[in-house]
Amino acid sequence: MPKRDRLHFTGDEEANRLLVREPLALVIGFALDQQVTVQTAFTGPLKLKQRLGKLDATEVAAMDPTELEAVFCEKPAVHRFPRNMAKRTQDLCSNISEEYGGDAARIWTEALNAAELQARIAALPGFGEMKIASFTAVLAKLLGVRPPGIEEVLPDYPTMGDVTSAKALEAYQATKRAAKDARRAHSTSG
């Protein structure tokens, strides 16, 4: 499978291309993908790059937390919860700096197999079961990351790994909303 030149996670072509060009952007986008739309989460790395001049895990990790918060809070804010996500992003960048020498791509390029890949993703701050599955699917299905055993760990339900166009993103979000509504209806009926 050829590597894509962009992911269709935002309505902004520059942001979509950044997610493929700079591995840290993709990891940060997943970290930000919480309590905001996919488009907002994955546009966040571009906003950070524009405000910081570049995306560098080691530099973000070393920033004064108050300065990073200010970057997140600048209008338009990077996230609905800018202070919390500034801390989460700084923790994520610290992990990448310490564990991978600041190179986010090493999370997947050095994984010997799918189980190790998932363990590496699971060790990232703020990455729970759903994000691990979705991130693994994006790497395998959209970016050609195929360590041994990858087919056995890919989820059998729709994830961001199935988003291959703006139309596919709309369909994914509609499916996700319907599932959320069904869970909500089920929890209130019991």
Accessible surface in RSA format (square Angstrom, percent):
REM  Atomic radii and reference values for relative SASA: ProtOr
REM  Chains: A
REM  Algorithm: Lee & Richards
REM  Probe-radius: 1.40
REM  Slices: 20
REM RES _ NUM      All-atoms   Total-Side   Main-Chain    Non-polar    All polar
REM                ABS   REL    ABS   REL    ABS   REL    ABS   REL    ABS   REL
RES MET A   1   127.84  66.2  55.75  36.9  72.09 171.6  62.14  52.8  65.70  87.0
RES PRO A   2   117.50  85.6 102.99  93.9  14.51  52.8 114.22  94.3   3.28  20.4
RES LYS A   3   136.38  66.5 108.16  66.4  28.22  67.2  59.83  53.9  76.55  81.5
RES ARG A   4    79.03  33.2  70.55  36.0   8.48  20.2  21.42  29.3  57.62  34.9
RES ASP A   5    82.66  57.9  68.98  68.7  13.68  32.3  43.59 102.6  39.07  39.0
RES ARG A   6    57.50  24.1  56.46  28.8   1.04   2.5   4.91   6.7  52.60  31.9
RES LEU A   7     1.06   0.6   0.37   0.3   0.69   1.7   1.06   0.7   0.00   0.0
RES HIS A   8    46.81  25.6  46.21  32.1   0.60   1.5  24.70  25.5  22.11  25.7
RES PHE A   9     0.00   0.0   0.00   0.0   0.00   0.0   0.00   0.0   0.00   0.0
RES THR A  10     9.49   6.8   0.15   0.2   9.34  22.3   0.77   1.0   8.73  13.2
RES GLY A  11    83.17 102.6   0.00   N/A  83.17 102.6  44.58 122.3  38.59  86.4
RES ASP A  12    55.45  38.8  49.75  49.5   5.70  13.5  19.90  46.8  35.56  35.5
RES GLU A  13    83.49  47.9  78.29  59.2   5.20  12.4  57.77 111.7  25.72  21.0
RES GLU A  14    93.78  53.8  86.59  65.5   7.18  17.1  32.00  61.9  61.78  50.4
RES ALA A  15     0.62   0.6   0.02   0.0   0.60   1.4   0.03   0.0   0.58   1.5
RES ASN A  16     1.89   1.3   1.89   1.8   0.00   0.0   0.00   0.0   1.89   1.8
RES ARG A  17    80.82  33.9  80.82  41.2   0.00   0.0  23.73  32.4  57.09  34.6
RES LEU A  18     1.05   0.6   1.05   0.8   0.00   0.0   1.05   0.7   0.00   0.0
RES LEU A  19     1.59   0.9   0.30   0.2   1.29   3.2   0.30   0.2   1.29   3.5
RES VAL A  20    14.98   9.9   7.76   7.0   7.22  17.4   8.43   7.3   6.55  17.8
RES ARG A  21   137.27  57.6 108.36  55.2  28.91  68.8  72.31  98.8  64.96  39.4
RES GLU A  22    39.56  22.7  38.91  29.4   0.65   1.6  22.55  43.6  17.01  13.9
RES PRO A  23    40.82  29.8  38.95  35.5   1.87   6.8  40.82  33.7   0.00   0.0
RES LEU A  24    12.34   6.9  11.02   7.9   1.31   3.3  11.02   7.7   1.31   3.5
RES ALA A  25     0.00   0.0   0.00   0.0   0.00   0.0   0.00   0.0   0.00   0.0
RES LEU A  26     0.91   0.5   0.91   0.7   0.00   0.0   0.91   0.6   0.00   0.0
RES VAL A  27     0.00   0.0   0.00   0.0   0.00   0.0   0.00   0.0   0.00   0.0
RES ILE A  28     0.44   0.2   0.44   0.3   0.00   0.0   0.44   0.3   0.00   0.0
RES GLY A  29     0.00   0.0   0.00   N/A   0.00   0.0   0.00   0.0   0.00   0.0
RES PHE A  30     1.70   0.9   1.70   1.1   0.00   0.0   1.70   1.0   0.00   0.0
RES ALA A  31     0.00   0.0   0.00   0.0   0.00   0.0   0.00   0.0   0.00   0.0
RES LEU A  32     0.39   0.2   0.39   0.3   0.00   0.0   0.39   0.3   0.00   0.0
RES ASP A  33    23.86  16.7  13.72  13.7  10.14  24.0   0.38   0.9  23.48  23.4
RES GLN A  34    61.42  34.3  54.66  40.0   6.75  16.1  24.22  51.5  37.20  28.2
RES GLN A  35   112.84  63.1  85.24  62.3  27.60  65.7  34.08  72.5  78.76  59.7
RES VAL A  36    33.13  21.8   6.08   5.5  27.05  65.2  18.31  15.9  14.83  40.2
RES THR A  37    77.61  55.2  68.68  69.6   8.93  21.3  72.23  97.0   5.38   8.1
RES VAL A  38     5.35   3.5   4.61   4.2   0.74   1.8   4.61   4.0   0.74   2.0
RES GLN A  39    60.18  33.7  59.67  43.6   0.51   1.2  29.50  62.8  30.68  23.3
RES THR A  40    47.03  33.5  41.69  42.3   5.35  12.7  20.73  27.8  26.30  39.8
RES ALA A  41     0.00   0.0   0.00   0.0   0.00   0.0   0.00   0.0   0.00   0.0
RES PHE A  42     0.65   0.3   0.00   0.0   0.65   1.7   0.00   0.0   0.65   1.9
RES THR A  43    27.30  19.4  27.30  27.7   0.00   0.0  21.41  28.8   5.88   8.9
RES GLY A  44     0.00   0.0   0.00   N/A   0.00   0.0   0.00   0.0   0.00   0.0
RES PRO A  45     0.11   0.1   0.11   0.1   0.00   0.0   0.11   0.1   0.00   0.0
RES LEU A  46     8.28   4.6   8.01   5.7   0.27   0.7   8.01   5.6   0.27   0.7
RES LYS A  47    35.80  17.5  35.50  21.8   0.29   0.7  20.92  18.8  14.88  15.9
RES LEU A  48     2.16   1.2   2.16   1.5   0.00   0.0   2.16   1.5   0.00   0.0
RES LYS A  49    54.04  26.4  52.89  32.5   1.15   2.7  30.03  27.0  24.01  25.6
RES GLN A  50   114.21  63.9  79.95  58.4  34.26  81.6  40.85  86.9  73.36  55.6
RES ARG A  51    54.71  23.0  18.95   9.7  35.75  85.1  16.53  22.6  38.18  23.1
RES LEU A  52    50.42  28.1  18.83  13.5  31.59  79.4  23.33  16.4  27.09  72.9
RES GLY A  53    60.14  74.2   0.00   N/A  60.14  74.2  35.53  97.5  24.60  55.1
RES LYS A  54   103.89  50.7 101.16  62.1   2.73   6.5  60.44  54.4  43.45  46.3
RES LEU A  55    19.46  10.8   0.04   0.0  19.41  48.8   0.04   0.0  19.41  52.2
RES ASP A  56    45.46  31.8  40.89  40.7   4.57  10.8   6.90  16.2  38.56  38.5
RES ALA A  57     1.69   1.5   0.00   0.0   1.69   3.8   0.00   0.0   1.69   4.5
RES THR A  58    69.08  49.1  68.13  69.1   0.95   2.3  59.17  79.5   9.91  15.0
RES GLU A  59    87.27  50.1  81.75  61.8   5.52  13.2  40.80  78.9  46.47  37.9
RES VAL A  60     4.69   3.1   4.62   4.2   0.07   0.2   4.66   4.1   0.03   0.1
RES ALA A  61    26.52  24.4  10.22  15.8  16.30  37.1  10.48  14.8  16.04  42.5
RES ALA A  62    86.53  79.6  49.65  76.6  36.88  83.9  60.18  84.8  26.35  69.8
RES MET A  63    40.79  21.1  28.96  19.2  11.82  28.2  32.88  28.0   7.91  10.5
RES ASP A  64    70.54  49.4  59.01  58.7  11.53  27.3  19.14  45.0  51.41  51.3
RES PRO A  65    84.35  61.5  82.93  75.6   1.43   5.2  83.49  68.9   0.87   5.4
RES THR A  66    99.72  70.9  98.05  99.4   1.67   4.0  66.42  89.2  33.30  50.3
RES GLU A  67   105.46  60.5 100.99  76.4   4.47  10.7  37.65  72.8  67.81  55.4
RES LEU A  68     1.52   0.8   1.52   1.1   0.00   0.0   1.52   1.1   0.00   0.0
RES GLU A  69    56.41  32.4  56.41  42.7   0.00   0.0   6.50  12.6  49.91  40.8
RES ALA A  70    63.16  58.1  49.95  77.1  13.20  30.0  57.53  81.0   5.62  14.9
RES VAL A  71    21.44  14.1  20.47  18.5   0.97   2.3  21.44  18.6   0.00   0.0
RES PHE A  72     0.00   0.0   0.00   0.0   0.00   0.0   0.00   0.0   0.00   0.0
RES CYS A  73    32.15  24.3  25.59  28.5   6.56  15.4  23.31  59.0   8.84   9.5
RES GLU A  74    91.25  52.4  80.40  60.8  10.86  25.8  37.00  71.6  54.25  44.3
RES LYS A  75   175.94  85.8 156.07  95.8  19.87  47.3 107.94  97.2  68.00  72.4
RES PRO A  76    90.35  65.9  85.55  78.0   4.80  17.4  90.32  74.6   0.03   0.2
RES ALA A  77    31.69  29.1  20.21  31.2  11.48  26.1  20.21  28.5  11.48  30.4
RES VAL A  78     0.05   0.0   0.00   0.0   0.05   0.1   0.00   0.0   0.05   0.1
RES HIS A  79     2.97   1.6   0.01   0.0   2.96   7.6   2.18   2.2   0.79   0.9
RES ARG A  80   160.98  67.6 128.96  65.7  32.02  76.2  50.33  68.8 110.65  67.1
RES PHE A  81    76.62  38.3  72.99  45.2   3.64   9.5  76.62  46.5   0.00   0.0
RES PRO A  82    22.57  16.4  22.57  20.6   0.00   0.0  22.57  18.6   0.00   0.0
RES ARG A  83   147.51  61.9 144.98  73.9   2.54   6.0  50.61  69.2  96.91  58.7
RES ASN A  84    79.74  55.0  71.00  68.6   8.75  21.1  26.20  63.1  53.54  51.7
RES MET A  85     0.66   0.3   0.66   0.4   0.00   0.0   0.65   0.6   0.01   0.0
RES ALA A  86     1.77   1.6   1.38   2.1   0.40   0.9   1.70   2.4   0.08   0.2
RES LYS A  87   130.06  63.4 125.42  77.0   4.64  11.0 101.53  91.4  28.53  30.4
RES ARG A  88    55.03  23.1  50.60  25.8   4.43  10.6   8.40  11.5  46.64  28.3
RES THR A  89     0.69   0.5   0.69   0.7   0.00   0.0   0.62   0.8   0.07   0.1
RES GLN A  90    18.82  10.5  18.82  13.8   0.00   0.0   9.51  20.3   9.31   7.1
RES ASP A  91    56.92  39.9  52.46  52.2   4.46  10.5  12.34  29.0  44.58  44.5
RES LEU A  92     0.00   0.0   0.00   0.0   0.00   0.0   0.00   0.0   0.00   0.0
RES CYS A  93     0.00   0.0   0.00   0.0   0.00   0.0   0.00   0.0   0.00   0.0
RES SER A  94    31.53  26.6  30.97  41.3   0.56   1.3  17.99  38.3  13.55  19.0
RES ASN A  95    28.18  19.4  25.05  24.2   3.13   7.5   5.60  13.5  22.57  21.8
RES ILE A  96     0.00   0.0   0.00   0.0   0.00   0.0   0.00   0.0   0.00   0.0
RES SER A  97    25.62  21.7  16.70  22.3   8.93  20.6   1.91   4.1  23.71  33.2
RES GLU A  98   141.41  81.2 104.61  79.1  36.80  87.6  45.17  87.4  96.24  78.6
RES GLU A  99   109.43  62.8  88.80  67.2  20.63  49.1  15.39  29.8  94.04  76.8
RES TYR A 100    19.73   9.2  19.63  11.2   0.10   0.3   8.26   6.2  11.47  14.1
RES GLY A 101    61.64  76.0   0.00   N/A  61.64  76.0  29.96  82.2  31.68  71.0
RES GLY A 102    21.82  26.9   0.00   N/A  21.82  26.9   5.65  15.5  16.17  36.2
RES ASP A 103    66.66  46.7  61.18  60.9   5.48  13.0  24.31  57.2  42.35  42.2
RES ALA A 104     3.22   3.0   0.22   0.3   3.00   6.8   0.22   0.3   3.00   8.0
RES ALA A 105    18.21  16.7  18.21  28.1   0.00   0.0  18.21  25.6   0.00   0.0
RES ARG A 106    76.43  32.1  76.43  39.0   0.00   0.0  19.41  26.5  57.02  34.6
RES ILE A 107     0.00   0.0   0.00   0.0   0.00   0.0   0.00   0.0   0.00   0.0
RES TRP A 108    25.14  10.1  20.21   9.8   4.94  11.6   7.65   4.1  17.49  28.4
RES THR A 109    92.46  65.8  56.42  57.2  36.04  85.9  57.73  77.5  34.72  52.5
RES GLU A 110    76.15  43.7  63.57  48.1  12.58  29.9  35.35  68.4  40.80  33.3
RES ALA A 111    12.15  11.2   0.00   0.0  12.15  27.6   0.00   0.0  12.15  32.2
RES LEU A 112   138.55  77.2 123.75  88.5  14.80  37.2 126.89  89.1  11.66  31.4
RES ASN A 113    60.89  42.0  60.89  58.8   0.00   0.0  14.19  34.2  46.69  45.1
RES ALA A 114     1.76   1.6   1.63   2.5   0.13   0.3   1.63   2.3   0.13   0.4
RES ALA A 115    71.30  65.6  60.18  92.9  11.12  25.3  64.27  90.5   7.04  18.6
RES GLU A 116    50.54  29.0  44.90  34.0   5.64  13.4  28.60  55.3  21.94  17.9
RES LEU A 117     0.00   0.0   0.00   0.0   0.00   0.0   0.00   0.0   0.00   0.0
RES GLN A 118    39.13  21.9  38.31  28.0   0.82   2.0  12.18  25.9  26.95  20.4
RES ALA A 119    61.26  56.3  47.94  74.0  13.31  30.3  54.97  77.4   6.29  16.7
RES ARG A 120    44.64  18.7  40.87  20.8   3.77   9.0  15.13  20.7  29.50  17.9
RES ILE A 121     0.00   0.0   0.00   0.0   0.00   0.0   0.00   0.0   0.00   0.0
RES ALA A 122    49.28  45.3  31.17  48.1  18.11  41.2  31.29  44.1  17.99  47.7
RES ALA A 123    69.05  63.5  42.69  65.9  26.37  60.0  55.25  77.8  13.81  36.6
RES LEU A 124     4.36   2.4   0.42   0.3   3.93   9.9   0.42   0.3   3.93  10.6
RES PRO A 125    41.99  30.6  29.95  27.3  12.04  43.8  41.99  34.7   0.00   0.0
RES GLY A 126    33.65  41.5   0.00   N/A  33.65  41.5  15.19  41.7  18.46  41.3
RES PHE A 127    13.23   6.6   0.00   0.0  13.23  34.4   0.61   0.4  12.62  36.1
RES GLY A 128    42.46  52.4   0.00   N/A  42.46  52.4  37.50 102.9   4.95  11.1
RES GLU A 129   147.38  84.6 135.08 102.2  12.31  29.3  51.55  99.7  95.83  78.2
RES MET A 130   131.45  68.1 127.05  84.1   4.39  10.5 107.93  91.8  23.52  31.2
RES LYS A 131    28.76  14.0  27.00  16.6   1.76   4.2  28.20  25.4   0.56   0.6
RES ILE A 132    25.67  14.6  25.67  19.1   0.00   0.0  25.67  18.5   0.00   0.0
RES ALA A 133    12.51  11.5  12.18  18.8   0.33   0.7  12.37  17.4   0.14   0.4
RES SER A 134    12.52  10.6  12.47  16.6   0.05   0.1  12.47  26.6   0.05   0.1
RES PHE A 135     0.00   0.0   0.00   0.0   0.00   0.0   0.00   0.0   0.00   0.0
RES THR A 136     0.00   0.0   0.00   0.0   0.00   0.0   0.00   0.0   0.00   0.0
RES ALA A 137     0.04   0.0   0.04   0.1   0.00   0.0   0.04   0.1   0.00   0.0
RES VAL A 138     0.00   0.0   0.00   0.0   0.00   0.0   0.00   0.0   0.00   0.0
RES LEU A 139     0.07   0.0   0.07   0.1   0.00   0.0   0.07   0.1   0.00   0.0
RES ALA A 140     0.03   0.0   0.03   0.0   0.01   0.0   0.03   0.0   0.01   0.0
RES LYS A 141    60.12  29.3  56.28  34.5   3.84   9.1  38.63  34.8  21.49  22.9
RES LEU A 142     1.65   0.9   1.65   1.2   0.00   0.0   1.65   1.2   0.00   0.0
RES LEU A 143    19.45  10.8   9.93   7.1   9.53  24.0   9.93   7.0   9.53  25.6
RES GLY A 144    27.26  33.6   0.00   N/A  27.26  33.6   4.60  12.6  22.66  50.8
RES VAL A 145    23.82  15.7  19.05  17.2   4.76  11.5  23.82  20.7   0.00   0.0
RES ARG A 146   106.06  44.5  77.04  39.3  29.02  69.1  42.61  58.2  63.45  38.5
RES PRO A 147    14.44  10.5   5.66   5.2   8.78  31.9  12.74  10.5   1.70  10.6
RES PRO A 148    95.68  69.7  82.21  74.9  13.47  49.0  94.61  78.1   1.07   6.7
RES GLY A 149    35.24  43.5   0.00   N/A  35.24  43.5  21.62  59.3  13.62  30.5
RES ILE A 150     7.75   4.4   7.16   5.3   0.59   1.4   7.16   5.2   0.59   1.6
RES GLU A 151   106.87  61.4  90.26  68.3  16.61  39.5  53.18 102.9  53.69  43.8
RES GLU A 152   141.18  81.1 104.44  79.0  36.75  87.5  68.21 131.9  72.97  59.6
RES VAL A 153    43.57  28.7  26.57  24.1  17.00  41.0  32.85  28.5  10.72  29.1
RES LEU A 154    29.92  16.7  12.70   9.1  17.23  43.3  12.70   8.9  17.23  46.4
RES PRO A 155    21.89  16.0   3.49   3.2  18.40  66.9  13.17  10.9   8.73  54.2
RES ASP A 156   144.31 101.1 102.74 102.3  41.58  98.3  51.03 120.1  93.28  93.0
RES TYR A 157    89.26  41.7  79.99  45.5   9.27  24.1  77.20  58.0  12.06  14.9
RES PRO A 158    74.55  54.3  61.56  56.1  12.98  47.2  63.96  52.8  10.58  65.8
RES THR A 159     5.13   3.6   3.21   3.3   1.92   4.6   5.08   6.8   0.05   0.1
RES MET A 160     1.65   0.9   1.65   1.1   0.00   0.0   1.42   1.2   0.23   0.3
RES GLY A 161     1.95   2.4   0.00   N/A   1.95   2.4   0.00   0.0   1.95   4.4
RES ASP A 162    58.41  40.9  43.10  42.9  15.31  36.2  27.97  65.8  30.44  30.4
RES VAL A 163     1.37   0.9   0.21   0.2   1.16   2.8   0.21   0.2   1.16   3.2
RES THR A 164    60.96  43.4  50.75  51.4  10.21  24.3  29.75  40.0  31.21  47.2
RES SER A 165    41.63  35.2  41.51  55.4   0.12   0.3  33.49  71.3   8.14  11.4
RES ALA A 166    67.67  62.2  62.46  96.4   5.21  11.9  63.36  89.2   4.32  11.4
RES LYS A 167   166.18  81.1 161.65  99.2   4.52  10.8 106.40  95.8  59.78  63.7
RES ALA A 168    25.40  23.4  16.19  25.0   9.21  20.9  22.47  31.6   2.93   7.8
RES LEU A 169     7.26   4.0   7.26   5.2   0.00   0.0   7.26   5.1   0.00   0.0
RES GLU A 170   116.06  66.6 111.07  84.0   4.99  11.9  41.62  80.5  74.44  60.8
RES ALA A 171    59.57  54.8  50.11  77.3   9.45  21.5  58.35  82.2   1.22   3.2
RES TYR A 172    28.05  13.1  23.20  13.2   4.85  12.6  13.27  10.0  14.77  18.2
RES GLN A 173    25.80  14.4  24.21  17.7   1.58   3.8   6.93  14.8  18.87  14.3
RES ALA A 174    48.26  44.4  42.60  65.7   5.66  12.9  43.91  61.8   4.35  11.5
RES THR A 175    70.25  50.0  63.83  64.7   6.42  15.3  43.53  58.5  26.72  40.4
RES LYS A 176    98.92  48.3  93.50  57.4   5.42  12.9  72.38  65.1  26.54  28.3
RES ARG A 177   140.86  59.1 139.53  71.1   1.34   3.2  68.21  93.2  72.65  44.0
RES ALA A 178    60.95  56.0  50.27  77.6  10.68  24.3  56.22  79.2   4.74  12.5
RES ALA A 179    44.34  40.8  35.37  54.6   8.98  20.4  43.06  60.6   1.29   3.4
RES LYS A 180   111.91  54.6 111.22  68.2   0.68   1.6  53.90  48.5  58.01  61.8
RES ASP A 181    78.11  54.7  73.62  73.3   4.49  10.6  27.89  65.6  50.22  50.1
RES ALA A 182    61.80  56.8  49.60  76.5  12.21  27.8  57.63  81.2   4.17  11.0
RES ARG A 183   150.46  63.2 143.18  73.0   7.28  17.3  76.72 104.8  73.74  44.7
RES ARG A 184   130.58  54.8 125.09  63.8   5.49  13.1  61.11  83.5  69.47  42.1
RES ALA A 185    60.19  55.3  50.84  78.5   9.35  21.3  57.22  80.6   2.98   7.9
RES HIS A 186   142.06  77.6 135.99  94.5   6.07  15.5  90.95  93.7  51.11  59.5
RES SER A 187    83.10  70.2  53.59  71.5  29.51  68.0  48.25 102.7  34.85  48.8
RES THR A 188   111.17  79.1  75.74  76.8  35.43  84.4  66.16  88.9  45.01  68.0
RES SER A 189    92.08  77.8  51.13  68.2  40.95  94.3  48.51 103.3  43.57  61.0
RES GLY A 190   103.71 127.9   0.00   N/A 103.71 127.9  54.75 150.3  48.96 109.7
END  Absolute sums over single chains surface
CHAIN  1 A     9490.7       7584.6       1906.1       5333.6       4157.1
END  Absolute sums over all chains
TOTAL          9490.7       7584.6       1906.1       5333.6       4157.1
